[in-house]
Structure formats: structure tokens, C-alpha cells
Amino acid sequence: MTTVPGREANIADGLRRLRAGVHSDPHQLLGMHVQGGVSVIRAFHPRATSVSVAHPAGVVAMQRLGSGGADGGLFEAELPAAGLHGYRLRYHSGDHQWEVDDPYRFAPTLGELDLHLIGEGTHRRLWERLGARVIDHQGVRGTAFAVWAPHARGVSLVSDTNAWDARTLPMRTLGGSGVWELFVPNIGAGLRYKYSVIGADGRTTLKADPLARAAQAPPETSSIVTDSEHRWADADWIQRRRSDDRTALPVNIYEVHLGSWRRGHGDTILGYREIAQQLAEYCRRMSFTHVELLPVAEHPFGGSWGYQVSSYYAPTARYGSPDDLRWFVDHLHQNGIGVIIDWVPAHFPRDEWALARFDGTALYEHADSRRGSQPDWGTLVFDFGRNQVRNFLVANALYWIEEFHIDGLRVDAVASMLYLDYSRQPGEWSPNQHGGRENLEAIAFIRDFNEQVHGHFPGVMTIAEESTAWPGVSRPTASGGLGFTFKWNMGWMHDTLDYVGKDPMFRRYHHQQLTFGVWYAWAENFILPYSHDEVVHLKRSLVGKAAGDHWQQFANLRALFGWMFAHPGKKLLFMGGELAQLAEWNHDRSLDWHLLDEPEHAGMQRLLADLGRLYAQAPSLWQVDGDSEGFRWIDAGNVDRSVLSFVRMDAAGKPGLACIANFSPAVYSDFRVGLPLAGGWREVLNTDASQYGGGGQGNIGKVDTEPTSWHGFDQSATMTVPPLAVVWLAAPE
């Protein structure tokens, strides 16, 4: 062997660190090293009894260094330097023999620019450099693994390919980036793997890959190498989306939990592809413009409904592969249905195998428990002030849109990010640098997220679930807003649900719960949500919330839907509401589709289908949702009769539709209402119609105006206003 001063000492020290799992650059010791026209090749495997080098000119036995014990497992050979780039290693252990391409002969798969952007927190396509990527590298097909763990003492790849032995595939760090990297040739999609991380605290933990693009179905927790073969067929949809201004278009969202929307034979969970075919047909029939999926990123606990995410880049395997989810989105797009997903950047679970204390330190979570833990959900809060953590989240948002063609991200629990004292008592939170309660780092992250999404993907919606009076949630960041496209109108939701839960006898004292929403309807671009959160945890189903006997409950819910679809704001309904589901939602079972055998339930579904169709056909209901010019009260003050009426105008200022709502159980015949145009106003919707399960009282097609001033208009008409019902009148053409 070639004699180099200090060689034995260097090898002994390197081998010691290698066997301890704390060698930060195993490529320095292993692989091929050219020294003066001679190639020195070293290989390490603690279970190997002998190793050979197979190269174009033949096979050469490697020499074991040392005599076993602490030196065991390290082998070396010297060969001519020329023609060795394609060599392979043959390992022998007893009767077992295997041959591999040497992972330690390859250059890094990340460049200096990548590492700079990662450190700066501005690598917008992070998933193309970290995680597991099937690539061609130096002429060889394999998988590049890279993970950010800056405080780890050592990181090794463990997988099916090395019998989960952390000693055999140690990774190297790249400069001061904190990124550990290894290219493993001749392996590809389907491999299960994790990282064995020796943390700064000295503990060794098997960690799932934070940027894994596929994962095992729970309760298993390994990451999986994946490589997409899906060929998209939604180019026309994506092209149209780029020019969409959704604030001036109809948005009627069907919120869905994939595991419980509909089950297969024997109560089996349907896969992405099966659900896609049924859901697309259903949404078209019901005139929904979009579906919104409860979180589909991998999560260990099904009872969290996806809101405690462990693998942010991996679609949940409960319903199939990542390409199955791509097929799902593609199929819905081809059927004219957009796809929104719930996205959860506010917090993550404490599972030891996932993000928590990833490198033995508080890496993804804030180190200060007053900012790094979420008391409501027992979870950890991201450190929004750390460049790499912000990058991880912003890139994740872009990833779902780029890789899965998602049309919108509904951001969960925004308020918990905005306020340092959210759900905390005095002494349990620390103020910001100015002494305030605002989380300045989280605010900067949210604005960056919105700017990046809208900048890279025009037409994609971002939607805030934000329950406070924070100003400018859906206003541009350039004018001081947070930059979301829409905000859920939680106040409107709570007010309306509380109102229909009141006995009609006492509704006159709560009339403002229906009128108050108009006072702030244009402060934001609102979505009116009746979401999953309102039909769980003993809150009762939507129809169960309504006051009165069985008939009145159904009438109240029909009227509420009629009110919702006429009111300014986009629409969202959680699955089952259209069936008038009697029971609360249960994530472990299908919706009660058998209820449609009953006339009142089938009628409710028919009403929602008609509301969606009429809404989409009436520009006055959505063109100027964000402007008070699109709305005018006819009469907001009929407190004693619990009747409210208003008219909606289109972008040209032309009246399009009048809504008359009666939230009392009385029938009002010869009821006079002022109208802005003379002529015959067609009754296009009556929630009391018999086909919806109502009593069938109405106006036989239309009402005609006469020149009698009423409600501030020169024209008015008399009509029948059914009990607990909403009537829509379309303006004369």
C-alpha cells in the first residue's frame, strides 16, 4: 500500500468516527481517491468478511485494514487510476454475496447556489433539492438523499436497501449549510427509508424525511422514494385559471373529508381515483365550483382529520399514491371542478420520529415554549423567524400547486399564528420586540407566502381561516394587508347559526344577527362557511341546530341556505349539509346517503343543487361581492315580522335579483315589497316549494309591479311570503 505520512492515524480516526456514526464527511475516507496515478478505493461494511472491486479490467480483492475489533469492516485496494469510474463493490458475508455501485464515488448533488438559497431561506423549489429524488447523476440512475439537520452530530440513511443498518450509509455535510447528502446509485421508487440522526443531545433517533414526497400509510411511519409518471391532461384548465379573478366569479365550495364522504362495499375506504370519479359527477350535478379537501398531507392520527401533519410534502397514503392524487385533481379539472386543500403551517405534532427536535434541538419549532408550543392542540409551533423554516413552509405551498395543480390553499388557524397570546394566559406568552402581542415573524411569513403563491401562480386562491378582527386579511401586502384572496366570515357563520337556533317567537330580539353582517361585508373578500367544525363535538348537525319541530327545522335550514346564497360572499358547505344529515359528522363512517330515500332529505339536496345552479347563472350574486354597490337593502327593519329583503346588482349596476326572507312561521299574503324596476319579477326560487319538502306556498311564477312607492322605490308589488322561507325574484329582462 502507498505510504502517506500520518495515513494510518487519519484512517484510524476516520474509522472511529465512522463506526460511531459521527463522521461529517465519510466521502473523505471512503470511495475512490487518486494519489499520483494510483486509485485508492476504500469501502466499509461491518458485516462483510471480504470485499472485491469489480472494474472493466477484472476483479481485485480488497485488503482488510486492521485485524478486526475497532478496525473491522474497512477494506482498501489500490488500482491504476485510469478506467475506474464505473467500478462496483462485491461484498461477501458467509454464503451471502451482493454487488453494488459505490455511493462514495459520486460528487454532491447540490451546488453552491442551492446551498446559498437554502441558507438564505429563498429556495422556492426546495423539494427539487432536499428529500429523496430519483435522478441521473454522473451517468448513473439512482436516488439523491438530502436533509437539513444543522446541529446533528451524524446522519445516516437507513432503508430496505441496507437492512436498516445505520453503519453502512453515512451521509456527508455540505459546508456550513447544515445539509447532509448522499447519492445512492441503482435504487429508485418504492424504497422505504428514514434517517438515523445522532442529535446534538447525543440521542440517536430514526426520523422520517421532512421533504419525503411519499410515506407509508399509518400506523407505519417510513418515508418512501417516489417518482411521478403522471401525464397531466388539464392544460386548458390551468391556462384559464391564470386569468381568473375569483373575487369576481362564482365560488361555491364543497368541503370534503375523503375518508368519510362515501365508503365502498363492506365499509371500505375508497381510493383517490374511485372518489374522484364519484365526486366529480356529484359536484357537477350539485353545481359546486370547487371541492375543498380537509388536509391530505400525511398525518399519523386519523382523528386529527389531517390537521396534525407529520409529512408536509407527502400526500396521505390512506387513499393511494401521490400519482393517484394527481389523477384525482386532473379528473376533477377535466370535469370543470377546482380543487382546494387545507394547509396547516401553524403547528405540527410532537411525534419523535417526525419534525419534533429533528436534530436534537428545537429546529423546526420555536425554542421558547411560550412561542413554540400550542396549548389547544398539544402541538408544536413553527419558528417563523428562522430562514430555513419559512423556506420549508413557503416552498411546501408552491409544491402542492406545482406538483399537484392545486387551485387554492385554505390556511388553517391563521389567528393562532398572528397573536403571541393566542389561547395563553398572562405569563404564558412573551411580547414582541415592541412590547406588543403580534407575532411579527409569523406576519412576515404569511405575507411572503401570499406574495410567492400569487406571484408564481396567478389565479390560485389563498384563503384564511381567521376568526378575529385583524384588518386587511384579504388586502394586498403592498397596502399593508396580509395578501390572502379570501377570508372565512366566521362572524357571519356564528350569527346566522345562532339566529336560526332561536325560537321564532324571540327572533325579533335578535334581528341584528342577520343585518349586522352587511355592515362589514366589504371589509374583506369573504367566504361564507358552514364548515366541518360546526357539525362535531356535540355542536349538532346543521338541521339539528335549527329551532322548532321536525318540519320547522327543515324549513329553517332551507331558508338559511336561501339566505346564504343570496348574501354577499362566496359559499362553502361541508359535506352532509346538503343531505340535512341528522347525526353529527363522524370521520370513521360514511355520510348517511340512505337519508335520500326520505322526501325531506332528497328535497334539501335538490334545493342545494338548484341554489348552486341559479347562483352560477346570476352575475349579480357574485360579480361585485367585494363592493357595496352590488347590494341594497329593500327593508332591513321589519323586526316584528322577522322579514328581511334586499336586491343584488351586477357589475353594470343593473338590478338582477331580489331576496325576500321570512324567518317567522307565519304566512304573509298580499305582502308589499318595493322593487327597483317596473315589470314582472320571476319567482326563480322558493325554499317552501313542494319539491324541496316545503308547503308549496308561493307566487305562481312571477309578481308584477305597480307604480306605488314603497321602501324608497317608485315601483312595488304584492306577493305571498311563505313561512320560514326565502324567495328569490329575478328582475325583468
ABEGO torsion letter per residue (X at the ends): XBBBBGAAAAAAAAAAAAAAGABABAAAABEBBBBGGBBBBBBBBAABABBBBBBAAEBBBBBBBEAEEAABGBBBBBBBABGAAABBBBBBBEABBBBBBBAAABBBABBAAAAAAAAAGABABAAAABEBBBBBBGGBBBBBBBBBBAABABBBBBBAAAGGBAAABBBBBBEAAGBBBBBBBGBBBGBBBBBBBBBAAGBBBBBBBAABABBBBOABABBBBBBBABBBAAAAAAAAAAABBAAABBBBBBBBBAAAABBBBGGBBBBAAAAAAAAAAAAAAAGBABBBBBBABBBABAAAGGABBABAABBBAAAEBAAAAAAAAAAAAAAGBBBBBBBBAABBBABAABABGAAGBBAABBABAAAABBAAAGBBBBBAABAAAAAAAAAAAAAAAAAAGBABBBBBGAAAAABAABGBBBGABBBBAAGBABBAAAAAAAAAAAAAAAAABBGBBBBBBBABABBGAABBAAAGBAGBABBBBAAAAAAAAAAAABBAAAAAAAAAAAAAAAAAAAABBBBBBBBAAAABGGAEBAAAABBEBAAAAAAAAAAAAAAAAABBEBBBBBBGAAAGBABBBBAABBBBAAAAABAAAAAAAAAAAAAAAAAAABAAAAAAAABAAABBBABAABAAAGBBBBBBBBAAGBBABBBBBBABABBBBGBBBBBABBEBBBBABBAABAAAGBAGBBAGGBBBBBBBBBGGBABBBBBBBBBGBBBBBBBBX
